[in-house]
């Protein structure tokens, strides 16, 4: 992968007790994983400092360590000195990508980026981001874990504060960039939707390496290299229709005046737009129509993302609790509202985080949206969700607040019917998968 002297040159760093020709087989930031033969890079967080594990990394077989702190290190410890280990990680990843001529496909957006990334990986079989490794640590590690023979790498770029996208853009310099949408996400770090747009759109607007950019029709970016997706007739790839039941999504869309029809396991119009996006990108990358359609129909939703589960007792659980912002929450509510089911419609909802000063307003507005649906039961837990429950018209609905998730599980297990459907939706930190397990385990008993 690297010689130590390469890393020193990249970072303009000093070597201490290092043989400059020592071979580095990989990069590690975690001594709990295999570090043998690798360069250990200690990172700092609010509750940890990786420098505390430097000596352990060498004991476990690391070939060298990259440090930004001066401590009373053991004699003969092979050290590369740098000012900032996180920035150094990014610089090394950038060098590795350029050294191997990787073509980077970058995906960002307020919602749908992970699903779009997963669909695109399924179609293309390109290597890319695993799980949610989409930040200033995960993106460099994604690149550094790529095999040297890879041609394309798909990276998901997630940002929380101003300045992060510029850094990620510099590390990845994507030739292909996708912006799924711009909405009410991470407002605590940005302050406004306009600022979200300014930051996320940097992967296109501030990118001299761009070959093709793909944006939702509502995003105001134009140019010869820009391709659009959406629902209006003037988009390059247009979603015409999306009809979902509890098993399949019948999606109809057009591309270059040709009409396509597929059945997908990804339910809801919001997911149909992710499907259309992935088709457009794959097609512009040169993949064959029929092959793309076949791969789209075999794609299965990942855990906790638009996952429809049929319980042993017959009721359905729409598990969409991996994350939530106002836009994705609204889409999930609308999806359940339009579903045709025989039993009750139950929404179990929790807090949306990182909405900043708009938190109370948006939680309250969500209550208005729910009021105008045919959802029968709305069960909530959390602090911010109180504003949602308090703003729901309770004339035709059962609205209940619970202090904890265990009480919700008990209530559901006492009141669920065979043909009912349950929506689970909240921000990741609410850990609503615990509710899913409690409900499903009970139904299996």
C-alpha positions as CSV (number, residue, x, y, z in Angstrom):
1,X,0.0,0.0,0.0
2,X,2.6,2.6,1.2
3,X,6.2,2.9,2.3
4,X,6.6,5.0,5.4
5,X,8.6,7.5,3.4
6,X,5.6,8.1,1.1
7,X,3.5,9.0,4.1
8,X,6.1,11.3,5.5
9,X,6.4,13.1,2.1
10,X,2.6,13.5,1.8
11,X,2.3,15.0,5.3
12,X,5.7,16.8,5.3
13,X,6.3,15.0,8.5
14,X,9.2,14.0,10.7
15,X,10.1,10.3,11.2
16,X,11.2,9.1,14.6
17,X,12.7,5.5,14.9
18,X,11.1,4.7,11.6
19,X,12.8,2.8,8.7
20,X,11.7,4.9,5.8
21,X,11.3,1.8,3.6
22,X,9.0,0.0,6.1
23,X,5.9,-1.2,4.2
24,X,2.5,-0.2,5.5
25,X,-0.2,-2.7,4.5
26,X,-3.2,-0.6,5.5
27,X,-4.5,2.1,7.9
28,X,-6.2,1.5,11.2
29,X,-7.9,3.9,13.7
30,X,-9.1,1.2,16.1
31,X,-6.9,-1.1,18.1
32,X,-9.9,-3.4,18.7
33,X,-9.5,-4.5,15.0
34,X,-6.6,-6.0,13.2
35,X,-3.6,-3.6,13.1
36,X,-0.9,-6.0,12.2
37,X,1.4,-4.4,9.6
38,X,-0.7,-1.2,9.4
39,X,-0.2,2.4,10.3
40,X,-2.2,3.3,13.4
41,X,-3.7,6.7,13.3
42,X,-5.1,7.8,16.8
43,X,-8.1,10.1,16.5
44,X,-9.6,12.4,19.1
45,X,-13.3,12.7,20.0
46,X,-15.3,14.4,22.8
47,X,-15.0,11.3,25.0
48,X,-11.9,9.6,23.8
49,X,-8.3,10.1,22.6
50,X,-6.8,7.5,20.4
51,X,-3.3,8.5,21.6
52,X,-4.0,6.5,24.7
53,X,-3.8,3.3,22.6
54,X,-0.7,4.1,20.6
55,X,1.6,1.7,22.6
56,X,-1.1,-1.0,22.4
57,X,-1.2,-0.7,18.6
58,X,2.5,-1.5,18.3
59,X,2.1,-4.3,20.8
60,X,-0.6,-5.7,18.6
61,X,1.6,-5.6,15.5
62,X,1.2,-2.1,13.9
63,X,4.2,-1.2,11.8
64,X,4.2,2.5,12.8
65,X,2.0,5.2,14.4
66,X,1.0,8.7,13.4
67,X,0.8,11.1,16.3
68,X,0.0,14.7,17.0
69,X,0.9,14.7,20.7
70,X,4.2,14.7,22.4
71,X,4.2,12.2,25.2
72,X,6.8,10.1,27.0
73,X,6.6,7.4,24.3
74,X,8.5,4.1,24.8
75,X,12.0,4.0,23.3
76,X,12.2,2.9,19.7
77,X,8.5,3.5,19.1
78,X,8.2,4.0,15.2
79,X,6.5,7.4,15.0
80,X,5.4,9.7,12.2
81,X,4.7,13.2,13.6
82,X,1.9,15.4,12.3
83,X,-0.1,18.4,13.5
84,X,-3.6,17.0,13.1
85,X,-4.2,13.2,12.8
86,X,-7.8,13.6,11.3
87,X,-6.6,16.0,8.6
88,X,-3.6,13.6,8.0
89,X,-6.0,10.7,7.5
90,X,-7.8,12.7,4.8
91,X,-4.6,13.7,3.0
92,X,-3.4,10.1,2.9
93,X,-6.8,9.0,1.5
94,X,-6.6,11.7,-1.2
95,X,-3.1,10.6,-2.1
96,X,-4.2,6.9,-2.3
97,X,-7.2,7.8,-4.6
98,X,-5.0,9.9,-6.9
99,X,-2.2,7.3,-6.9
100,X,-4.7,4.6,-8.1
101,X,-6.7,6.9,-10.4
102,X,-10.0,6.0,-8.6
103,X,-13.1,7.5,-10.2
104,X,-15.2,8.8,-7.3
105,X,-19.0,8.8,-7.3
106,X,-20.2,11.0,-4.4
107,X,-23.7,11.1,-3.1
108,X,-25.1,13.7,-0.7
109,X,-28.5,15.1,0.2
110,X,-30.9,15.7,3.2
111,X,-32.6,12.4,2.7
112,X,-32.3,9.3,0.5
113,X,-28.6,9.3,0.1
114,X,-27.9,6.0,1.8
115,X,-30.7,4.2,0.0
116,X,-29.6,5.7,-3.3
117,X,-26.1,4.7,-2.6
118,X,-27.1,1.1,-1.7
119,X,-29.2,0.8,-4.9
120,X,-26.4,2.1,-7.0
121,X,-23.9,-0.3,-5.4
122,X,-26.3,-3.1,-6.1
123,X,-26.6,-2.2,-9.8
124,X,-23.0,-1.4,-10.5
125,X,-21.3,-3.8,-8.0
126,X,-18.8,-1.0,-7.4
127,X,-17.0,-0.9,-4.0
128,X,-18.3,1.9,-1.7
129,X,-19.4,3.2,1.6
130,X,-20.4,0.5,4.1
131,X,-23.1,1.3,6.7
132,X,-23.1,5.0,7.5
133,X,-19.3,5.7,7.2
134,X,-19.9,9.0,5.5
135,X,-18.0,11.6,7.6
136,X,-14.5,12.9,7.8
137,X,-13.4,9.6,9.3
138,X,-15.5,7.1,7.4
139,X,-15.0,8.6,3.9
140,X,-11.2,8.4,4.0
141,X,-11.3,4.9,5.5
142,X,-13.7,3.8,2.7
143,X,-11.2,5.0,0.1
144,X,-8.2,3.5,1.9
145,X,-9.9,0.1,2.2
146,X,-10.5,0.0,-1.5
147,X,-8.4,-2.5,-3.5
148,X,-5.9,-0.9,-5.8
149,X,-7.5,-2.4,-8.9
150,X,-10.9,-0.7,-8.3
151,X,-11.9,1.7,-11.0
152,X,-14.9,3.3,-9.4
153,X,-15.7,4.0,-5.7
154,X,-19.1,5.2,-4.5
155,X,-18.9,7.4,-1.4
156,X,-21.7,8.8,0.7
157,X,-21.0,12.3,2.1
158,X,-22.8,13.3,5.3
159,X,-22.2,16.6,6.9
160,X,-23.4,18.3,10.1
161,X,-21.7,21.7,10.2
162,X,-20.3,24.3,7.8
163,X,-16.9,23.5,6.4
164,X,-17.2,19.7,6.4
165,X,-18.3,19.4,2.7
166,X,-15.4,21.5,1.6
167,X,-13.0,19.1,3.3
168,X,-14.8,16.0,2.0
169,X,-14.8,17.5,-1.5
170,X,-11.1,18.1,-1.3
171,X,-10.5,14.5,-0.2
172,X,-12.7,12.8,-2.8
173,X,-12.7,15.3,-5.8
174,X,-15.6,13.3,-7.3
175,X,-16.0,13.0,-11.1
176,X,-19.7,12.1,-10.6
177,X,-21.8,13.9,-8.0
178,X,-25.4,13.2,-6.9
179,X,-27.6,15.5,-4.7
180,X,-30.7,13.6,-3.8
181,X,-32.6,16.6,-2.4
182,X,-32.2,19.6,0.0
183,X,-34.4,19.9,3.0
184,X,-34.7,20.3,6.8
185,X,-31.8,18.2,7.8
186,X,-29.0,19.1,10.3
187,X,-30.4,22.6,10.8
188,X,-28.7,22.9,14.2
189,X,-25.4,23.0,12.4
190,X,-26.4,25.1,9.4
191,X,-29.2,27.4,10.6
192,X,-31.2,27.4,7.3
193,X,-32.2,25.3,4.3
194,X,-30.4,27.8,2.1
195,X,-27.1,27.1,4.0
196,X,-27.7,23.4,3.7
197,X,-27.9,23.9,-0.1
198,X,-24.8,26.1,-0.2
199,X,-22.8,23.5,1.7
200,X,-24.1,20.3,0.0
201,X,-24.0,21.7,-3.5
202,X,-20.2,22.3,-3.2
203,X,-19.6,18.8,-4.6
204,X,-20.9,20.2,-7.9
205,X,-20.4,24.0,-7.7
206,X,-16.8,23.8,-6.4
207,X,-15.5,20.8,-8.4
208,X,-13.3,21.3,-11.4
209,X,-13.0,17.5,-11.8
210,X,-16.8,17.0,-12.3
211,X,-17.8,15.1,-15.4
212,X,-21.5,14.6,-14.6
213,X,-23.7,15.9,-11.9
214,X,-27.2,14.6,-10.9
215,X,-29.6,16.7,-9.0
216,X,-33.3,16.8,-8.0
217,X,-35.3,19.1,-10.2
218,X,-35.9,21.5,-7.3
219,X,-32.2,22.1,-6.8
220,X,-31.1,25.2,-8.7
221,X,-28.0,24.0,-10.4
222,X,-27.8,24.2,-14.2
223,X,-25.2,23.4,-16.9
224,X,-24.2,21.0,-19.7
225,X,-22.9,18.5,-17.2
226,X,-26.0,18.5,-15.0
227,X,-28.7,15.8,-15.3
228,X,-32.0,16.1,-13.4
229,X,-34.5,13.7,-11.9
230,X,-38.0,14.3,-10.5
231,X,-41.6,14.3,-11.5
232,X,-42.0,17.1,-14.0
233,X,-41.9,16.6,-17.8
234,X,-38.7,18.5,-18.3
235,X,-36.5,16.3,-16.2
236,X,-34.0,13.9,-17.8
237,X,-35.4,11.0,-15.8
238,X,-39.0,11.4,-14.7
239,X,-41.0,9.5,-12.1
240,X,-44.5,9.1,-13.7
241,X,-46.2,6.9,-11.1
242,X,-45.5,5.0,-7.9
243,X,-48.2,2.7,-6.5
244,X,-47.3,0.7,-3.3
245,X,-49.0,-1.9,-1.3
246,X,-47.5,-3.8,1.6
247,X,-45.4,-6.0,-0.7
248,X,-44.3,-4.1,-3.8
249,X,-44.0,-0.7,-5.4
250,X,-45.1,-0.5,-9.0
251,X,-42.8,2.2,-10.5
252,X,-43.3,3.8,-13.9
253,X,-40.7,6.3,-15.2
254,X,-39.2,7.7,-18.3
255,X,-35.7,8.3,-19.6
256,X,-34.9,9.8,-23.0
257,X,-38.6,9.5,-24.1
258,X,-38.7,5.7,-23.3
259,X,-41.1,4.4,-20.6
260,X,-40.0,1.8,-18.1
261,X,-42.0,-0.2,-15.6
262,X,-40.6,-2.2,-12.7
263,X,-41.8,-3.8,-9.4
264,X,-39.6,-2.9,-6.5
265,X,-39.4,-4.1,-2.9
266,X,-38.7,-0.4,-1.9
267,X,-42.0,1.0,-1.0
268,X,-43.3,4.6,-1.3
269,X,-42.9,7.5,-3.7
270,X,-39.9,8.8,-1.9
271,X,-38.1,5.5,-2.6
272,X,-39.4,5.5,-6.2
273,X,-37.4,8.8,-6.6
274,X,-34.3,7.0,-5.2
275,X,-34.9,4.3,-7.8
276,X,-35.2,6.8,-10.6
277,X,-32.0,8.6,-9.4
278,X,-30.0,5.3,-9.4
279,X,-31.3,4.4,-12.9
280,X,-30.3,7.8,-14.3
281,X,-26.8,7.6,-12.8
282,X,-26.2,4.0,-13.9
283,X,-27.5,4.7,-17.4
284,X,-25.2,7.7,-17.7
285,X,-22.3,5.5,-16.5
286,X,-22.9,3.2,-19.5
287,X,-24.9,0.3,-18.0
288,X,-27.5,-1.5,-20.1
289,X,-31.2,-0.7,-19.6
290,X,-32.3,-4.3,-19.1
291,X,-29.5,-5.1,-16.7
292,X,-30.3,-2.0,-14.6
293,X,-34.0,-2.9,-14.5
294,X,-33.2,-6.5,-13.4
295,X,-30.9,-5.3,-10.6
296,X,-33.5,-2.7,-9.5
297,X,-36.1,-5.4,-9.1
298,X,-33.8,-7.6,-7.0
299,X,-32.8,-4.9,-4.6
300,X,-33.9,-5.5,-1.0
301,X,-34.2,-2.6,1.6
302,X,-31.6,-2.6,4.4
303,X,-32.3,-3.0,8.1
304,X,-34.4,-0.1,9.5
305,X,-34.7,1.7,6.2
306,X,-38.1,1.5,4.6
307,X,-38.3,-2.1,5.7
308,X,-41.7,-3.8,5.6
309,X,-42.0,-6.8,7.9
310,X,-45.0,-9.2,8.2
311,X,-45.2,-10.5,11.7
312,X,-46.2,-14.0,12.7
313,X,-49.6,-12.6,13.9
314,X,-50.3,-11.1,10.5
315,X,-49.8,-7.3,11.1
316,X,-47.3,-5.3,9.2
317,X,-44.5,-3.2,10.6
318,X,-43.0,-0.5,8.4
319,X,-39.6,-0.1,10.1
320,X,-38.2,3.3,9.0
321,X,-36.4,4.3,12.1
322,X,-32.8,4.5,11.0
323,X,-33.0,8.2,10.9
324,X,-35.5,11.1,10.5
325,X,-35.7,14.7,9.5
326,X,-38.9,16.7,8.7
327,X,-38.9,15.8,5.0
328,X,-38.4,12.1,5.4
329,X,-40.9,12.0,8.3
330,X,-43.5,13.7,6.1
331,X,-42.9,11.2,3.3
332,X,-43.3,8.2,5.7
333,X,-46.5,9.6,7.1
334,X,-47.9,10.2,3.6
335,X,-46.9,6.7,2.6
336,X,-48.8,5.0,5.5
337,X,-51.8,7.3,4.9
338,X,-52.2,6.2,1.3
339,X,-51.7,2.5,1.9
340,X,-54.8,0.4,1.5
341,X,-55.1,-2.0,4.6
342,X,-58.0,-3.7,6.3
343,X,-57.0,-2.9,9.8
344,X,-55.9,0.1,11.9
345,X,-53.1,2.4,10.9
346,X,-50.7,3.1,13.8
347,X,-47.9,5.6,13.8
348,X,-45.3,5.2,16.6
349,X,-43.2,8.4,16.5
350,X,-40.3,9.9,18.3
351,X,-38.1,13.0,18.2
352,X,-36.4,14.5,15.2
353,X,-32.9,15.8,16.2
354,X,-30.6,18.5,14.9
355,X,-33.4,20.9,13.8
356,X,-32.0,23.8,15.8
357,X,-34.3,26.8,16.4
358,X,-36.9,25.3,14.0
359,X,-37.3,22.2,16.2
360,X,-40.6,23.1,18.0
361,X,-42.1,24.6,14.8
362,X,-41.4,21.6,12.6
363,X,-42.5,19.1,15.3
364,X,-45.7,21.0,15.6
365,X,-46.2,21.2,11.9
366,X,-45.8,17.4,11.7
367,X,-48.9,17.3,14.0
368,X,-50.9,19.3,11.4
369,X,-49.8,16.9,8.7
370,X,-50.8,13.8,10.7
371,X,-54.2,15.5,11.5
372,X,-55.1,15.4,7.8
373,X,-54.4,11.7,7.4
374,X,-56.5,8.6,8.0
375,X,-54.0,7.3,10.6
376,X,-56.0,5.9,13.5
377,X,-53.5,5.8,16.3
378,X,-50.5,8.1,17.0
379,X,-48.2,6.9,19.8
380,X,-45.3,9.1,20.8
381,X,-42.3,9.1,23.1
382,X,-39.5,11.7,23.6
383,X,-39.3,15.3,24.4
384,X,-39.8,17.2,21.2
385,X,-42.6,14.9,20.0
386,X,-44.8,16.4,22.6
387,X,-45.3,19.4,20.3
388,X,-46.4,17.0,17.5
389,X,-48.9,15.1,19.7
390,X,-50.3,18.4,21.1
391,X,-51.0,19.7,17.6
392,X,-52.9,16.7,16.3
393,X,-56.7,17.0,15.8
394,X,-57.8,14.2,18.1
395,X,-61.4,14.1,16.8
396,X,-60.9,10.9,14.8
397,X,-57.7,9.6,16.3
398,X,-56.3,8.0,19.4
399,X,-53.3,10.1,20.4
400,X,-51.1,8.9,23.4
401,X,-47.8,10.0,24.9
402,X,-45.6,7.4,26.6
403,X,-42.7,8.0,29.0
404,X,-40.7,5.1,27.6
405,X,-40.5,2.6,24.8
406,X,-41.4,-0.3,27.0
407,X,-44.8,1.1,27.7
408,X,-45.4,1.5,24.0
409,X,-44.4,-2.1,23.4
410,X,-46.9,-3.3,26.1
411,X,-49.7,-1.1,24.7
412,X,-49.2,-2.3,21.1
413,X,-49.0,-5.9,22.2
414,X,-52.3,-5.5,23.9
415,X,-54.1,-3.6,21.1
416,X,-52.6,-4.8,17.8
417,X,-54.9,-6.5,15.3
418,X,-54.2,-9.1,12.6
419,X,-54.6,-6.7,9.7
420,X,-53.1,-3.6,11.2
421,X,-50.0,-1.7,10.0
422,X,-47.5,0.1,12.2
423,X,-45.1,2.9,11.2
424,X,-41.9,3.3,13.3
425,X,-40.2,6.7,12.7
426,X,-37.7,8.7,14.8
427,X,-34.2,9.9,14.7
428,X,-31.5,7.3,15.1
429,X,-30.6,8.2,18.7
430,X,-34.1,7.3,19.8
431,X,-33.2,3.6,19.2
432,X,-36.7,2.7,17.9
433,X,-35.3,-0.7,16.8
434,X,-35.9,-1.7,20.4
435,X,-39.6,-1.1,19.9
436,X,-39.4,-3.2,16.7
437,X,-37.8,-6.1,18.5
438,X,-40.2,-5.9,21.4
439,X,-43.3,-6.0,19.1
440,X,-42.0,-8.7,16.8
441,X,-40.6,-10.9,19.5
442,X,-44.0,-10.8,21.3
443,X,-45.8,-11.7,18.1
444,X,-43.5,-14.7,17.6
445,X,-44.2,-16.0,21.0
